[in-house]
Amino acid sequence: MNQEQIKIPQATAKRLPLYYRFLKNLSISGKQRVSSAELSEAVKVDSATIRRDFSYFGALGKKGYGYNVNYLLSFFRKTLNQDEVTKVALIGVGNLGTAFLHYNFIKNNNTVIQVAFDVDPAKVGKEVAGVPIHSIDNIVAELQESDVEVAILTVPVGSAQFIADQLVQAGIKGILNFTPARLTLPAEIRVHHIDLAVELQSLIYFMKHYPSVDL
Ligand code: ATP
């Protein structure tokens, strides 16, 4: 079963990793079932949304019983491709890139940063947290020969579009863009954009103008 076959709405799909992480912890602690109210409290998503999300997976909670934790887990594992490790490349081993190389993504997701690329000769040839740093000059050929599917972009804004074009040429299908650049890429390439400075500013704005959070 995968997302193509079931067609889960995008907003629901975005919440899957959140549900998956919580349910995995429940399962480890030996819990067999969970109510939508418990889930709602833990993941901070209202329970009507959770019930609707879960109905897309064919998981219908029973009144007074809740949801079967193992059924949901095995569904999420398949849908999120947790049985396969997704290989990731990181481009730009600056402060942010270095932090990501040290971060243990595999702990919660089956993703692993396999290789990093940088332009700085002082960094090329070294390793950070066991990940080799290769020269940006060979990125297209190297990625074409690899089974890397996803790239994390942590280069300066001015280089972002040029590198993203190379990533597309190399066959990368998804980019997690941490630069402020708005990338222009073919429609089939999935780009998720995380601008930490904008997120922080938006948090502060919402704290000032909408101080209470309604679930
Ligand atoms: P950060 O933005 O992560 O805090 P920083 O301030 O340490 O990083 P930046 O100037 O933003 O450094 O560069 C991030 C990294 O991207 C550096 O390691 C730099 O060598 C690398 N870099 C810069 N241009 C390119 C490029 N065209 N291709 C690949 N790597 C690049």
Residues whose N, C-alpha, C, O or C-beta is under 5 A from the ligand:
A	BS01	ATP	G92 V93 G94 N95 L96 G97 F117 D118 V119 D120 I136 T154 V155 P156 S159
